[in-house]
Structure formats: structure tokens, C-alpha cells
Amino acid sequence: MKQYTPFLLLLSFFSIPILADPPLAASLSRPNILFIIADDASRNSMSVYGSTYVKTPNFDRIANEGLLFTNAYNCNPKCAPARACLVTGRYSWQLEEATNHNPFLSDKWAFYPYLLEEDGYFVGFTGKGWGPGVFKGVHRGRDQFLTPENPAGHPYNEKTLKAPYRGIGKGDYAGNFELFLDKKPDDQPFCFWLGTKEPHRGYEKDSWKKDGRDLDDVVVQDFYPDNETIRGDLADYAIEVEWFDTHIGQALAALEERSMLENTLVIATSDHGMPFPRIKGQIYDEGFRVPLAARWGAKIKPGRVVTDFVTFPDVAPTIMDAVGLAPHDQMTGSSFLYALLSEEEGRIDTSRDHTLLGKERHDTGRVDGDVFSVGYPARALRDDRFLYVRNFKPHRWPVGNPEYGYTNTDGSPTKSYLTNLDEGHPDYRYFEWSFGKRPAEELYDIVEDPHCLANLATSPEYRDVKEAMRVRMEKGLTAQEDPRILGDGEIFDRYPNSRIDPQRKTYNNPDYDPVKDFERWKNAQH
């Protein structure tokens, strides 16, 4: 049974003539939804958050004409698990196989685009939706999104273009959004997911030279050596972030041309931080803290900055709330519609003062005993001042085994520079920060140490802080029935990774079958 908010029930009471035609009434009274997501763009790469060498005027426009969140988090900093949180409204460790990257995604989950479709919305997506992984027998890899039934919606990928540089995808994201709008019936509101494949790697190396950029403008994070290799890699990345931003501008223009912008809730974000060592896939601030801005015409008081902690599981309940539907029973996130509609800024809901984070298996290439493709399980709590991290298997390599190439970091000039350093090199500490083993507990003062370099976990001065954060984290995860906290975390290592042939090559084991191994293991538990 559909459930509507009191506002819509009141509207229906005073709008009987309009409701004689229910679909038309829905289109007149309910907002459109445009969700825009980058693939691997850091929060700090948006100029509204302070970036000086990456220019994002269109993302900034959404923030300036709406609101900007300063404490938005992705729950699990890798493509497939982060996006699973978005479409399901659940915390990552509650998603079973979808906690991992490249899973076999079950169709038992409800996905918010299809919940809206059931309620009369016209639904579609372009570019990268949920993925990578297998859903209903079809692999949703980076270049394989033309197949139907992505959890993000029905595909609109027909239009292509000639990209300015190699590495940038040929998909015309904004053009495909326009095709979608042109096909939309006049009597239906829409829900559209615009997912660029940029700035995911690879890049055209030294495209910054063709683009006329100055490496002196690039800002290098403290956990990298400052040299031309790193600066050039960051400059190439900046070009692709700006490509993402260009499509934001074109999508907004398409809505303006059709007089649809003011009744469209536009949400823009990225799935996690940039595809560089120590960021993408890692439980450090730049990996899991994401950009998030929203615009909704006169509904949102413009120019506000909100510091409430929000996380990807909150997005689906918020969208359901915005269109007048109760969240689906599976959704465990909490709507932040109140923050969109409030006229206040800063900390609106004082209870939103922290977030929970975690990861299990991201990429393959890690072995523990006789078990292939195990994860690097970690859970974390981040509040306004501190980040506490619990690494459950510190004997494992956090970024994958060295002999398999540290596969939880994308190949890049930056990675090559760091992994080719000798132990006696002056820059070797940068390699250790990105690829070395980590202690069981980590604690960082984010205010004083935003790059998470000074671990305070063993400092007597911070013993009480660490203990309080550990207790709070475990209490929250226990309430959410996290298998890792409840002692059943091995199942995350056993869920099969869907990229079977590459694993056979990696481990030189042509008979390796993670699906059969999982079934054998599961049967042995009974």
C-alpha cells in the first residue's frame, strides 16, 4: 500500500478537480529527481570546497542556488559497494554480497528508482549506474552499461560524442539525458541517474600539456612527494573532473530550456575520492568524505551550508520522502529532507554528529592461508574532530599483496613512482603511507591532521578518546547487526567475486571457482 506524507494528503484534500486525472496531478505536484554522480572525484576537487586548480562552476552553481553539505560520507569507499548503498538505502555491512566490490548482486533488494517507477515515475539512467558486478547474469563493467535493468534505472546510452582526450568516455551523458526528457510523457514526473565514468582512470598521460595547464597551480596532498610526475597525474585528473562538471551544466541547461528546473530536485555527488594511492578504497578522509550539493528551486533556501552528518544510505530515503512516499522497509538510512527544506544552516539536527564507515573485499589479489581473494576488513567512526579505525586483519596487506601488484590501487604514474622506490630512498615513507601494513587501531585528529598521517591510537593522551569512539562505533554496528562485529565476518571473505577468469590468472589456478567454493563453505557451516 502506498504511503504519502501529510503534505501530499493535505494537497489531495484541497485539489479534488486536479485529482480527477491522477497522472496529471502527480506530474504537477511531485518533484522530478535528477541524481548526478561522478566516478572517483574527491570532495576537495570541487572549487566550492576550496579547490584552486580544478574548476567546477556547475557543481558550485547547485551549491550556491541550493545547499552544500560539508559532512557527507559514502559508507564504503569503492564504486560497487558505495553505489549499492545509494540505490538500496542500506548500510554497506547490511548488504550481504553487495558489501563487496564486483559481487553477484542479488535481485532480492529493492532499488529506489524502481520503487518510484511503481508509483508513476518515468525512470532512466545514463553512463555508470550501479557497478561493477553481476546483476541478473549480466556484468556491469565500466564499458558494459548498454544492457537493461541496471539498479539505477533503464538505460539511455544511445548518444555518443568525440571526447577531447583518450580516457574520457564517448558517452554523451547530458545528450542522453535530453533524449530521456524528450521521451518522457507529459503526465509523468521523472527520476534520472546521470553517472559519468569520469574521472575514473585511465587518463591520456600528459593531457594537461595539450590543455595548456600550469603544473605550478596543482596542489599536492601531504601524503605524496611533490614532483612533476605526481603533479602531472593530478593535472590529468583535473581535466576529467571538469568534464564531469561540464555535463552538470549541460543537464541543468536542458532542464531550463524545458522549464523543468524549478520543480526538479537535483542532487550531485561522487562515489568516493580520486583514483590515487591512499584515497580510493581506503578508510581515510579523502577516500570516504564526498561532495554533496542539492538544488530544488524555491524549496531550498539558496546559499546554505549544512554541517549535519549524512551518508549514502540516507539518499534513497530522502528521495522517497521528497516524492511523498514512505521509505521501503529494507531502508535503514535516515531521510535528510528536513535539511533541504529548512531555512537554517550549520548543524540543524544535533544528533547527526558522526557517521559509521567500513569496507570488506574491494579488489582481488590478496590471499590468507588457503583462501583466495580475501578482503581487508575495517570499520570506522568519524565525528567532527576524530577518525577512529579498527583494522580487523592487520596481518593482511591493506592494498593487496605485493606479489599481485597492490591491486586495490588503480594503476597510475603516481602508483608506479611510489612502488618503484627503494627502501633507502628519501621518498620511501610515502610508499609506506600508501601501501604498507597498518596497525589494528588508528586514530586521527582530523582538524589538526586532515591527511591522516599522525596515528594517535597508542598515545596515552588520547586513550579515553579512542576508547569512547570504539565503544560508540561497536554499539552502532551491533544495533545494525553487522556480521563483522557479531563474530560472523568470515562470510564477507567467502562471498564470490564475479571476475572469475582474472582471478584464475592472478593465482595461476585454472580450476579456481569462487562460486562453488562459497557454496561448499556455506554448506559446511550447517
N, C-alpha and C positions, 0 to 999 in steps of 0.2 A: 504493500500500500504506500502511495506517495505521501510524504510529509512535507508540509510547507511552513515557512516561518510565519509568525504572527503578522508581519508586514504584508506578505502576499495574501493572507487570509483577509485582512482588512481591505486590501485593494480589491479583492474579488467581491466583497460585500457592496462596495460603492461603485462597481464597474459592471453592473449586470448587462447593459446594452453591448458593451465590448465583448463580454464573455459569451455572447451568443455564438461567437466564432472563436473557439478556444485556441487554435493555432495562431491566429492573428493576434489575439490577446497576449499570448506568450511572447511573440516577437516584439510587441510594443512595450511590455512591462519587464521583461527579463533581459539581463545583460548578455552581450556576446563575450566570449572568452578568447583571448589571444595569449598563448603561453610561448615565450621566446627563450630558447636556451642555447648557449654556446657549448662547444665541446672542448674542454680543457682551458678555460680562460680564468686567470686569477682575479680575485676581487681587487687587488691592488693595481690591476691593469686598466681599470676604469678611471677616467680622469676625474669623475665626480668623487672618487675615493682618494684622490691625490696624485694619480699618475701624471707624470710630466712628459714622458716620451711616447706614451700611447694615447691617442686622441679618440675619444668616444662620445662625440656630441649627441648622438641619438639615444644612447643609453642614458646620458646625462639629462636629455630632454624629458624622458619618462620620469626620472627622479625629480626634476625641477617642476614639472607640471603635476606631479603626484607626490609620492613619498619614497624615501630611501631608508632601508634597514641597514643598520651598522653591525648587527649581531645575527646574521643569517648563516646557517650551517647545513651541511649536506648529509649528515648522519654516518655516511660511509664513503670515503673519498676515492671512488672509482666509478667508471661510467655505468656499467650494468647495475650494480647494487644501489647507487645513488638514484638512478632513474626508476628503479623498482620502487623505492620509497615514494617517489613523486606520483607514480600512476596508481599505487595501491593505498597510500595514506597510512602505511605501517612502518614501524621502526625496523631497521635492517635485520637485526637478530631475530625478529619475529617472522621473517620471510622464508625460513627453511632454505631450500636450494638457492633462492634468489638473494640470499646474503652474499653469495659468492659472485665473482665475475665469470662471464661465459658459462652460465648454467643452462640446464634444461628447464626452462621456466614452465611451471605448472599453469594450466588453464583454470585451476580452481579459484584463482584470485579474481576479484572484481576490479576493473580499471575505470577510473573516473570518467574518461571520455565516453565510454560505452554506457555508463550509468546516465550521463547527460543525454546520450542518443536515445535511450529508452524513454526519456522524458521529453522528447520532441526537439532536441538539438541536432543541427547539421554538423557532422563531425569529420575532421580530417587532420592529416599531418604531412609535413614535407621534411626531407633531409634525414636527420638522425632522430629516431624516436627512442623507444626502449632498445637497449642492446649494448654490447654484442652478446649473443647467446642463441639458444634454440627455443623457439616458441611454435607449437603445433607443427613440429617437424621441419621448420624452415630456419636456416641460420640467418640471423640478423647482423651480419658483419658490417664493417664500415661502408662497403660499397654494394651491399645487397639489401637495399631497402625498397625495392620495387614490388615486393611480394605483399599480399593483402594481410589484414588482421594484425598489424602491429598493435601492442597495447596502447600506443599513443593515438591511434585512430586509423582511418582509411587513407591509403597513400595518394598523394598528389605530387608526382615527381616528373611529370612529362617534360616540362620546360628545362632546357639546358642553356648554358652560355659558354663563352670562351673566357677562361679565367686568366687574370693578368700574370700569374706566376704558377709554375709547377708546384704541386702540393695542394693548391686550393682546388676544391671540388668543382665539378662542372654543373652542379645543380643550381638552378635559378630559384632560390628559396622564396624570395619576395614575388617573383613571377608566378610561381606555383601557388602561392597564397592568393594572388589575384585570380588565377584560374578557379580556385576553390570558391572565391567570393562570387564569381560570375555564374557558377553552377548552383549556388545556394538559392533555394526557393525563397521568395519574398516573405513568406509567412513563417519562416523558421529563424530563431536565433542560431548562432554558430559557436562551436568550440574548436579551436585550431591550435595545433602544436607546430611551431616553426623551430626546427632544430638544425642549426648549421653544423657542418662537420669540421669547422674551423674554430679555434686554432690547433686542432689535433695535428700531430705530425703525420707525414713528413713535410718539410719545407723545401723550397728551392734554395739551396745554400747560397748565401750572399745576395739574396734578392734585395736586401737593404741597399746595396750599391746601385742597382738599377732604379730603385725607388728614390734615390737621392737623399738618403738619410745620413745623419752625422752620428757616429758612434759615441762622441762625447756627450750626447744627450741621454744615452742609455743609463739607467740606474741599476747597478748590480747588487743583489742581495748579499748580506754579510756572510752567508754560508758558501759563497763561491769566491774563487780568486778573481780579481779584476784584471782581465786581459782581453785582447782582441777577439779570441775565439769565443769567449763567453758573451762579450758584448755583441758580436755579430749574430750569434744564435738568438739572443734576446731581441735584437732588431728585426730578424726574420720573423720571429714570433709576433712581434708588434703589428706587422703588416697583416697577419691573418686575424688578429683581434679586431683590427679596424675593418676588415672585410665583413666580419660578423656584424659590426656596428652599422655598416652601410646598409645591410639588409633590414636592420631595425628601422632605419629611416625610410626605406622604400615601403616597408609594410605599413608604417604609420601614414605615409602619403596615400597609399591605396585605400585606407580607411577614410581619410579626409576627403578624397575625391568622391567617395560614395556616401558621404555624410553619415558615416557609421562610427567615427572615432569616439564621440562623446558617450555613446552607450556601450562601449567595449572596455571591459576590464583587461588591461594589458599588464602582464607580469613578465619581467625579464630577469634572467639569472644565468648561471653557468653550472655545470655538473660538479666541477671541482677545480683545483688550481692548475697552473700551467704544466705542460708535459716535460718537466725538467727534474733532475735528481733532487731528492729530499722534499718534493712537493706533491706531485701527482701520486696518489695511492698511499701517502704517508700520514701518520697521525701527528702532524704538526700544523700550525695555524694556517699557513698559506695553502695547505692541501685541502682542508675541510671548511674553512671560512669562505663563504661565497658572496658574490654580488647579488643584490636583490632590490629591485625597484618596481613600483606599481603605479599605474595611472588609470583613472576611471572618471574622466570628465569632471562634472561638478560634484560627484560623490566624494571625491578625495580632495581635501583642502591641500592646495599645492605648496611645495617647498618645505614639507615637514621632514624631519629626521627622527626616526624611531629607534630606540636602543633595546627594546624588548628582544629577548632571545627567541628566534623562530628557527625551525628545522624543516627539511624536506618532507617528512611525514605530515607536516601541518598544511602543506599546499593543497592536497586533494580535499580535505575537509573545508578549507577556506573557499575553494571554488564551489563545492556543493552548497555551502552556506550562502554564497553570493547569489546563486541562481534560485535560492528558495527551497533547497532540498536538505533533508537531514543527512548527515554523514552515514555512509554504509556501515553496517555492524562490524565489518572487519577493520575499519579505520581506527587507529589508536592515536594518531596525531590530533592536534587541537587547532581549531579554526583561529586565524588572526584577523577575521573580518572586522572585529572591533577596532583594530589598529588602523585599518583602511578608512573606516567611516568616522573615526574620532577627529576632533579638531586639536587634540593635544599632541605634543611631541615629547621626545625624551623617553623615559621609562613610563609607559602607560599602565601596564599590568605588573605590579611589583613582584608577583610570583614568577614571572618569566626572567629569572636571573641566572640561568645556567642552561647547558644542553649536554646530552649524552651522545657519545660517538663510539664507533667501533669498526673493526674490519676482521675478516677471516682470510679466505684464499682470494687473492686478486689474480695474479698470473701463475702459470705453472713454472717448473724449473726449480722446485725445492723438494728435497727428499728427507724423510726422518725414519731411520731404520729401513724397513722393507716397504714403507708406504710412500708411493709417489704422489707428487702434486699436492703436498700439504700446504696449509696456509701459514700466516704469521698472525695468530690471534691477538688482538689488543682491544681494550675498552678504555674510554677516557671520559673525563668530566671537565668541561670548560666553563668558567664563570667570568665575571667582569675582570678579575685580577689574575687568576691562575689557570694553568692547564695541568691536570693530573692524568698520567697514562699508566696503565697496567699492561705490560707485555707478558702474556701467559707462557710463552715458549722462548725464553731469551737465548736458549742454546741454538735456535734456528737462525738462519740468515734473514734479516728483515726484508731485503730486496731480492731474495732468491740466491741460490747457491752460486759461488764464483765460477765453478766449472760449467755452469749453464748460462753464464753471461748476465747475471743480475737482472733477470727478466721482468721484474716489477718496476723497472725504469725504462722508458722508451729510448730507443737508440737515437743518438744526437751528437753533435760536435762537443757539447758540454759533457755528456757521459763519457765519450771517448777520451777527452782530455783528462778527466778525473781518474778513470780506470787504468790509464796508461802511466800514471805516476808511480815512481819508485818510492819505497818506504822512507828513504832519506831525503826526498825532495822537500823543499820549503813549503810547498802547497799540499803536502800529503794529508794534513789534518782535514782539508776539505773533502778528500776522498773518504776518510773515516766518518765524517759527519753524514755523508750521503749513503755509504754502502756498508759501514762497519756494523758489528753486532751491538745490541743495545741492552741496557740493564732491565731487570724485571719491573722497576718503577722509575718513572720520570716525573719531574715537577718543574714547571717553568713559570716565572713571573712575567706574564705577557706584557704588562705595562713597561717594565724595565728591559725586557728581553723578548721583543716581538718575533725574533727569528728562532727562538727556542734553542739557544746554544749553551746556556749555563744551567745544567741539571742540578736542582736543589734538593733532590729526593733524599740524599744522605746527610744533608745539613741539619744539625741539631736545632738550629734556629727555626727551621720550618717543619719540625716533626709534627706539631699539632695541626698545622695547615694540611699537611699531607694526609694525616690520619682522618681528619674531618672530611676531606674530599673523597678519600677511599670509601668511607662509610656511606657517604651520601650517594656515591656512584653505585655501590653494590645494592643499596636499598632501592634505588630507582630501577636498576636492571632486574632485581629479583621481582619487583612488582610487575615488570613487563615479561616475566617468565623467560628470561634469556637463558638458553641451554648452556652457554659457556659458564655463566655464574652458578647455575644449578648443578653443575658437575657432568653435564651431558654434551660438552662441547666437541667431542671427537667426531660427532656426526658431520660437522662442517668440513672436516678434512676428508670425509668419505663421500660427500655428495660429488657426483661425477662432473668433471669439466668437459664441456661439449666439443672441444677441439681435440679429438682423439688422435687423428693422424699426426699432427705436430708433436704430441706427447710421445708417441711411439718412436719418432725420430729423435727427440730430445734424449730419451732414456735408452735408446738403441734396443728397444724391446718391441718387436713387431706384433707380439701377442697381447700386449697390454690393452685391457678393456675396462675402463673405469666404471662403465655401467654395470657390467657383470660383477666386478669387484664390490661395488656398492650393494648389490642385491645379496651377494654371499655374506658380506659383513652384517647387513641388516637382519638376515635370517639367523645368523649366529647369535644375535643379541637376545633372541627369544628362548 
